[in-house]
């Protein structure tokens, strides 16, 4: 067990607490391995009825993965980055297929790797502090950890909008699009957790007892416009539709998307298009591992991390610099199968 994540059994609950608050609980390899080991130990253990994920501190659940490590690895042979993706994606799939109820308390920032932990869970609890996003296109990455499965299954192409813009949404919108199953005030979270630990078989009753009102979802008034624009087949068509719209909101989306990597916006669009048609989560993770194994060593990811995380000048120089420069041949190479010995596979 690593100090960065605490795993233990309390009563009849397997409890996993992310414990890396200074890094907003960003996931590293050891954390993913520790969580996987605990989940495997509890999977067949009759003493464990339910699994509860939470975090220490107040700033957020999980801001993603250890991006700096991934970029440093990608600038070299990429081996450490591929190992991290391989293990993390196995954890995501293990959670997706887990036979026991899983509750995730998304109290605060829930992005990237945190989405991969929370979206497979049966109960996903948001609070007024929850901020959900998949901001990867802003650093030349792509919405992985199952984004190819979850995002296209959101209503009205909202998932495509989230993937391309990296937009951040709060609790009411999280309920609207199916990210959150429940809303609880942060002041009631400790009482909720105590109730679940005391009686895990009555988890639904506890969620009802502490259920709050997240308010009206701001996205509701944008749903028609999002569906009309982000339902287009190509990135160029989406951008043209935004330009033709003329609304202030459309202009805001254009401004935001102009800062994103054209390559990884196109990667995300194809990823979601393929993912929508796949029949199993494992197939999706196989696809995402192929993408991740390649994108992590490409110019845009290394440059994006430099601009946003290392130098913080927020002026990445993307290559290609325009959507038109990103060819289907380029995308085919990113999505192509890996040699059979290098492909991803789920835990048996």
C-alpha positions as CSV (number, residue, x, y, z in Angstrom):
1,X,0.0,0.0,0.0
2,X,1.2,3.5,-0.8
3,X,0.6,6.5,1.4
4,X,-0.9,8.3,-1.6
5,X,-3.9,6.1,-1.3
6,X,-5.4,4.5,1.8
7,X,-7.2,1.1,1.4
8,X,-8.8,-0.7,4.3
9,X,-12.0,-2.5,5.4
10,X,-14.3,-0.6,7.8
11,X,-17.2,-2.7,9.0
12,X,-18.5,-4.3,5.8
13,X,-17.2,-1.6,3.5
14,X,-14.0,-1.7,1.5
15,X,-12.8,1.9,1.7
16,X,-10.4,3.6,-0.7
17,X,-9.3,7.1,0.1
18,X,-7.1,9.2,-2.3
19,X,-4.5,10.8,-0.1
20,X,-2.3,13.1,-2.3
21,X,-4.0,16.4,-1.6
22,X,-1.1,18.7,-2.6
23,X,-1.4,17.3,-6.2
24,X,-5.2,17.2,-6.1
25,X,-4.9,13.4,-5.8
26,X,-3.4,13.1,-9.3
27,X,-3.0,9.4,-9.9
28,X,0.4,7.7,-10.2
29,X,1.3,4.1,-11.0
30,X,1.6,3.0,-7.4
31,X,-1.8,4.4,-6.6
32,X,-3.5,2.5,-9.5
33,X,-1.7,-0.7,-8.4
34,X,-2.8,-0.3,-4.8
35,X,-6.4,0.3,-5.7
36,X,-6.4,-2.6,-8.1
37,X,-4.9,-4.9,-5.5
38,X,-7.5,-3.9,-2.9
39,X,-10.4,-4.3,-5.3
40,X,-9.2,-7.8,-6.3
41,X,-8.9,-8.8,-2.7
42,X,-12.4,-7.6,-1.9
43,X,-14.1,-8.9,-5.1
44,X,-14.8,-12.4,-3.7
45,X,-14.6,-11.5,0.0
46,X,-18.1,-12.1,1.6
47,X,-17.1,-9.7,4.4
48,X,-17.1,-6.8,1.9
49,X,-20.6,-5.7,0.7
50,X,-19.7,-2.3,-0.9
51,X,-16.8,-0.2,-1.9
52,X,-16.5,3.5,-1.0
53,X,-14.2,6.0,-2.8
54,X,-13.4,9.3,-1.2
55,X,-10.5,11.7,-0.6
56,X,-8.6,13.6,2.1
57,X,-8.7,17.4,2.1
58,X,-11.3,19.7,0.6
59,X,-9.9,20.7,-2.8
60,X,-11.2,17.9,-4.9
61,X,-11.6,14.2,-5.6
62,X,-9.0,13.7,-8.4
63,X,-7.6,16.1,-10.9
64,X,-6.3,13.4,-13.3
65,X,-3.1,11.5,-13.8
66,X,0.6,12.4,-13.3
67,X,0.8,14.4,-16.5
68,X,4.4,15.7,-16.0
69,X,5.6,12.1,-15.7
70,X,3.7,11.1,-18.8
71,X,5.3,13.9,-20.8
72,X,8.8,13.2,-19.5
73,X,8.4,9.6,-20.5
74,X,6.9,10.5,-23.9
75,X,9.9,12.6,-24.7
76,X,12.0,9.5,-24.2
77,X,11.0,5.9,-25.0
78,X,7.5,6.2,-23.6
79,X,7.8,3.0,-21.7
80,X,6.7,4.4,-18.3
81,X,3.8,6.2,-19.8
82,X,2.6,3.1,-21.6
83,X,2.9,1.1,-18.3
84,X,0.8,3.7,-16.5
85,X,-1.9,3.7,-19.1
86,X,-1.9,-0.1,-19.2
87,X,-2.4,-0.4,-15.4
88,X,-4.8,2.5,-15.1
89,X,-7.0,1.2,-17.9
90,X,-7.1,-2.2,-16.2
91,X,-8.3,-0.5,-13.0
92,X,-11.0,1.4,-15.0
93,X,-12.2,-1.9,-16.5
94,X,-12.1,-3.7,-13.2
95,X,-14.4,-1.0,-11.7
96,X,-16.7,-1.1,-14.8
97,X,-17.2,-4.9,-14.3
98,X,-17.1,-4.9,-10.5
99,X,-19.7,-7.2,-9.0
100,X,-20.3,-5.2,-5.9
101,X,-21.8,-1.7,-5.5
102,X,-19.3,1.1,-5.7
103,X,-20.0,4.6,-4.3
104,X,-17.8,7.6,-5.3
105,X,-17.9,10.9,-3.5
106,X,-17.0,13.5,-6.2
107,X,-16.7,16.4,-3.7
108,X,-14.7,18.9,-5.7
109,X,-12.5,18.7,-8.8
110,X,-13.2,15.5,-10.8
111,X,-11.2,15.4,-14.0
112,X,-9.3,13.0,-16.2
113,X,-8.2,10.1,-14.1
114,X,-10.8,11.0,-11.5
115,X,-13.5,10.5,-14.2
116,X,-12.1,7.1,-14.9
117,X,-12.5,6.1,-11.2
118,X,-16.0,7.6,-10.8
119,X,-17.9,7.0,-14.1
120,X,-17.9,3.1,-13.7
121,X,-19.4,3.4,-10.2
122,X,-23.0,2.6,-9.5
123,X,-23.4,5.6,-7.2
124,X,-21.7,8.9,-8.1
125,X,-22.3,11.6,-5.6
126,X,-21.8,15.3,-6.5
127,X,-21.8,18.3,-4.2
128,X,-21.9,22.0,-4.8
129,X,-18.1,21.9,-5.0
130,X,-18.0,19.3,-7.8
131,X,-16.3,20.4,-11.0
132,X,-16.3,17.8,-13.8
133,X,-14.2,18.1,-16.9
134,X,-12.2,16.2,-19.5
135,X,-9.7,18.9,-20.4
136,X,-7.2,16.8,-22.3
137,X,-7.4,18.4,-25.7
138,X,-5.9,21.5,-24.1
139,X,-2.6,19.6,-23.5
140,X,-2.6,17.6,-26.7
141,X,-3.9,14.5,-25.0
142,X,-7.4,12.9,-25.5
143,X,-10.4,12.1,-23.2
144,X,-9.3,8.7,-22.1
145,X,-10.0,6.5,-19.1
146,X,-13.3,5.4,-20.7
147,X,-14.2,8.7,-22.3
148,X,-14.8,6.9,-25.6
149,X,-17.5,4.9,-23.9
150,X,-19.2,7.4,-21.5
151,X,-19.1,10.6,-23.5
152,X,-21.0,9.5,-26.7
153,X,-23.7,8.0,-24.4
154,X,-24.5,11.4,-22.9
155,X,-27.7,13.0,-24.3
156,X,-27.6,15.3,-27.4
157,X,-23.9,15.2,-28.2
158,X,-23.0,17.0,-24.9
159,X,-20.2,14.5,-24.5
160,X,-18.7,15.7,-27.8
161,X,-18.9,19.3,-26.7
162,X,-17.2,18.3,-23.4
163,X,-14.5,16.4,-25.2
164,X,-13.6,19.1,-27.7
165,X,-13.8,22.2,-25.5
166,X,-12.7,20.8,-22.1
167,X,-15.7,22.6,-20.6
168,X,-16.2,22.4,-16.9
169,X,-19.7,21.6,-15.5
170,X,-21.1,21.8,-12.0
171,X,-23.4,19.5,-10.0
172,X,-26.7,20.3,-11.6
173,X,-25.3,19.7,-15.1
174,X,-23.6,16.5,-13.9
175,X,-27.0,15.2,-12.9
176,X,-28.5,16.3,-16.3
177,X,-25.9,14.4,-18.4
178,X,-25.7,11.3,-16.1
179,X,-22.3,12.0,-14.6
180,X,-23.8,12.2,-11.1
181,X,-26.5,9.9,-9.8
182,X,-27.0,11.9,-6.6
183,X,-26.5,15.3,-5.1
184,X,-25.6,15.9,-1.5
185,X,-24.4,19.2,0.2
186,X,-20.7,19.0,1.1
187,X,-21.7,19.7,4.7
188,X,-23.6,16.4,4.8
189,X,-20.9,14.2,3.2
190,X,-19.4,13.0,6.4
191,X,-22.8,12.1,7.8
192,X,-23.6,10.3,4.5
193,X,-20.3,8.3,4.6
194,X,-21.0,7.4,8.3
195,X,-24.5,6.1,7.3
196,X,-23.0,4.0,4.5
197,X,-20.3,2.6,6.7
198,X,-22.9,1.7,9.4
199,X,-25.3,0.0,6.9
200,X,-23.9,-0.6,3.5
201,X,-27.0,-2.7,2.5
202,X,-29.1,0.5,2.9
203,X,-26.9,2.7,0.7
204,X,-29.9,3.9,-1.4
205,X,-31.9,4.8,1.7
206,X,-28.9,6.8,2.9
207,X,-28.6,8.7,-0.4
208,X,-32.3,9.5,-0.3
209,X,-32.0,10.8,3.2
210,X,-29.2,13.2,2.4
211,X,-30.3,14.1,-1.1
212,X,-30.1,17.8,-1.8
213,X,-31.3,20.1,-4.6
214,X,-28.5,21.0,-7.1
215,X,-30.8,23.6,-8.7
216,X,-31.6,24.1,-12.4
217,X,-28.9,22.9,-14.8
218,X,-27.5,25.8,-16.8
219,X,-26.8,23.4,-19.8
220,X,-30.5,22.8,-20.3
221,X,-31.0,26.0,-22.2
222,X,-28.0,25.1,-24.5
223,X,-29.0,21.5,-25.2
224,X,-30.7,22.3,-28.6
225,X,-27.7,24.4,-29.8
226,X,-25.2,21.8,-28.6
227,X,-27.0,19.0,-30.4
228,X,-27.4,20.9,-33.6
229,X,-23.7,22.0,-33.7
230,X,-21.8,19.2,-32.1
231,X,-23.7,16.4,-33.9
232,X,-21.8,17.2,-37.1
233,X,-19.5,14.5,-38.5
234,X,-16.2,16.4,-38.8
235,X,-14.3,19.0,-36.8
236,X,-14.4,21.4,-39.8
237,X,-18.2,21.1,-40.0
238,X,-18.5,21.8,-36.2
239,X,-16.4,24.9,-36.5
240,X,-18.3,26.1,-39.5
241,X,-21.6,25.6,-37.7
242,X,-20.3,27.6,-34.8
243,X,-19.2,30.4,-37.1
244,X,-22.6,30.4,-38.9
245,X,-24.5,30.5,-35.6
246,X,-23.4,34.0,-34.7
247,X,-24.5,33.6,-31.0
248,X,-22.3,34.8,-28.2
249,X,-22.1,31.3,-26.9
250,X,-21.0,29.9,-30.2
251,X,-18.2,32.6,-30.4
252,X,-17.1,31.5,-26.9
253,X,-16.8,27.9,-28.1
254,X,-14.8,29.0,-31.1
255,X,-12.4,31.0,-28.9
256,X,-11.9,28.1,-26.5
257,X,-11.4,25.5,-29.3
258,X,-8.8,27.8,-31.0
259,X,-6.6,27.1,-28.0
260,X,-6.9,23.3,-28.3
261,X,-4.7,20.8,-30.2
262,X,-6.3,20.3,-33.7
263,X,-4.8,16.8,-33.8
264,X,-6.3,15.7,-30.5
265,X,-9.7,17.3,-31.1
266,X,-9.9,15.1,-34.3
267,X,-8.6,12.1,-32.3
268,X,-11.4,12.7,-29.7
269,X,-14.0,13.1,-32.4
270,X,-13.1,9.8,-34.0
271,X,-12.7,8.1,-30.6
272,X,-16.2,9.0,-29.6
273,X,-17.6,8.0,-33.0
274,X,-16.0,4.6,-32.7
275,X,-16.8,4.2,-29.0
276,X,-20.5,4.9,-29.5
277,X,-20.7,1.7,-31.6
278,X,-18.6,-0.6,-29.5
279,X,-20.3,-3.4,-27.6
280,X,-18.0,-3.7,-24.7
281,X,-16.0,-1.5,-22.4
282,X,-13.0,-3.7,-22.9
283,X,-13.1,-3.0,-26.6
284,X,-13.1,0.7,-25.9
285,X,-10.1,0.5,-23.5
286,X,-8.2,-1.5,-26.2
287,X,-8.8,1.4,-28.6
288,X,-7.9,4.0,-26.0
289,X,-4.6,2.2,-25.1
290,X,-3.6,2.2,-28.8
291,X,-4.3,6.0,-29.0
292,X,-2.5,6.7,-25.7
293,X,0.6,4.6,-26.5
294,X,1.1,6.8,-29.6
295,X,-0.2,10.3,-28.6
296,X,2.0,10.4,-25.5
297,X,5.1,10.5,-27.8
298,X,3.7,12.9,-30.3
299,X,4.7,16.6,-30.5
300,X,1.4,18.1,-29.4
301,X,1.3,16.3,-26.0
302,X,4.9,17.2,-25.1
303,X,4.3,20.7,-26.3
304,X,1.0,21.0,-24.5
305,X,2.4,20.0,-21.2
306,X,5.3,22.4,-21.7
307,X,2.9,25.3,-22.4
308,X,0.3,24.6,-19.7
309,X,2.0,22.8,-16.9
310,X,5.8,23.4,-17.1
311,X,6.4,26.9,-18.5
312,X,2.8,28.0,-18.0
313,X,2.9,30.4,-20.9
314,X,-0.3,28.9,-22.3
315,X,0.9,29.5,-25.8
316,X,1.4,26.0,-27.3
317,X,2.6,25.7,-30.9
318,X,0.5,22.8,-32.3
319,X,1.7,20.8,-35.2
320,X,-0.3,20.6,-37.4
321,X,-1.5,24.1,-36.4
322,X,-4.9,23.8,-38.1
323,X,-7.7,21.1,-38.4
324,X,-7.2,21.0,-42.1
325,X,-3.6,19.9,-41.6
326,X,-4.6,16.8,-39.5
327,X,-5.1,14.1,-42.2
328,X,-7.1,10.9,-42.1
329,X,-3.7,9.1,-42.7
330,X,-2.3,10.6,-39.5
331,X,-5.4,9.5,-37.5
332,X,-5.3,6.0,-39.0
333,X,-1.7,5.6,-37.7
334,X,-2.8,6.7,-34.2
335,X,-5.7,4.3,-34.1
336,X,-4.1,1.3,-35.8
337,X,-3.7,-2.0,-33.8
338,X,-0.4,-2.4,-31.9
339,X,1.8,-5.5,-32.3
340,X,-0.1,-8.3,-30.6
341,X,2.4,-8.6,-27.8
342,X,1.9,-4.8,-27.0
343,X,-1.9,-4.7,-27.0
344,X,-3.9,-3.9,-23.9
345,X,-5.9,-6.6,-22.2
346,X,-8.2,-6.6,-19.1
347,X,-7.4,-8.4,-15.9
348,X,-8.6,-12.0,-16.0
